[in-house]
Amino acid sequence: MKAAKDNNSSVYAAIDLGSNSFHMMIAEPEGSSIRKIDSLRMPTRLGAGLDKHKRLRPETEANALDALAQYAERLRDVPAKNIRVVGTNTLRRAKKRDHFMSEANRLLGKPIEIISGREEARLIYSAVSHTYPNSDQRRLIIDIGGGSTELAIGKGKHPTLMESVNMGCVSYTHRFLSGDEGITAATMKQATMEAELELQPLVVTYKQFGWDEVVGCSGTIKAAARMMAELSISDGTITRDGLRQLARSIVKAGNVDNLNLSSISPSRSQVIAGGIAVLRAIMRTLDIKRITASQVALREGLIYDMLGKAEHVDIQSQTIANLTSRYSIDIRQANRVETTAKKLFKQVQKPWKLDPETDLELLTWAAKLHELGMGVAHTQYHKHGAYIIENSDLLGFTQTEQNALALLVRYHRRKIEHEVFEALPENERTRLSLLLGLLRLSALLHRGRYDDPMDDLNIAIKQEQITLLAPQSWLDEHPLTYAEIIAEAERLTHVNIKLKTEKAR
């Protein structure tokens, strides 16, 4: 993809790789809102394209990459820093996806960020909160995707309650409503009851929290509203009674296509029945009387997130703070390691060609959380910490960021498994290896947990070699640390970093 010109720096693009369709939106800021410049929807049915081993079928992958190639042409004049590409439920579940991810990166010039269901819910809520500015109303936001359904409750710009449930229009249509007998009352009932069972764990919490209004954001909800209006069931407002009438009309016709509706596309008509079953279950289980359909969705949330970068950073900082509190991390020790890591980073940034924003940010996160696992057990705490990071829904973070952070925490001490780093893409392997060297050295220097200043220590850099310069007095006062540094020199060779110690002159 060609680099964009500077005079287009106010243009932003968001691509949502959903389970039913890919959506791209190009927009620019307009006051406190955004103005859509272009949009493109490509029905890819990614969710229906996983085989029994949860791998993308070759024809599905080819179709998806063809869609991304068309997006790439539209993105030529958008600065790379203003583009976000996110994957949702299907890519979260897909195995052996490296080839697809690599090809997508090549076509778009941007990596795919796979986000958790709760992060998806947060971004969708952000889109709605910017569209409905009345901060006095507590809103329940619902988005029914191809493979998952997101629900969020909040007031103003910040959601308080977020959840993602594994049920969607593609998955439920294929599981319950695509048999040879067509759509029957029995299969529609079965799909609805299954969705109600999936919702049970969150019903009490959501009802206790409460809401003033309900807004629906998905293609399913917008399509249901249009169908009800075309069939003269309602004016487009979704009610429980109107939805029941719509479901009966579909059952009577045998399938959606037989209704001959002009309000929905052929690609949507193939999966809308499953979405309606999910929507009915939500309204019945949560006792929702009416839903207003919104025109915004995840892609608008992504653009608002890029525009509000400071707010996004605050969300990440709050997530780190929550982990620190929940697992009782020793803040003084974390601060010692963080301060030294930042000092080392400043010295190596230019010779190692590290990014002063993204790379320093990752190193700082790792320093703050390197002892996270001690909240579980002291023995093997680095492994516990990595597991927590890798398997938690960290708001504001992508799956790639979580995996990188987990890797640094996992290997900040003890043995480094060479094969783990060898399996990474070359650029990521080099970057994480260098950051790991800085984190390990910082943690090692503060192993005694003293508040000793590190002002007497300096480092010299030559390619990937770190030379620690220490006065003889420091070496005499810290014999155990010095012995650890000698041992660490051998360990760092596994990530192609050379460490040696010299007496300062």
Helices and strands as residue ranges (DSSP letters): G 6-8, E 12-17, E 21-30, E 33-43, G 46-49, H 58-74, G 80-82, E 83-87, H 89-93, H 98-108, E 113-114, H 117-131, E 138-144, E 149-155, E 158-165, H 169-176, H 185-209, E 213-216, H 219-230, E 238-239, H 240-253, G 257-259, H 266-269, H 272-285, E 290-293, H 298-307, H 309-326, H 331-352, H 358-369, G 372-375, H 381-391, H 399-410, H 418-422, H 426-445, E 458-462, E 465-470, H 472-477, H 479-492, G 493-495, E 498-503
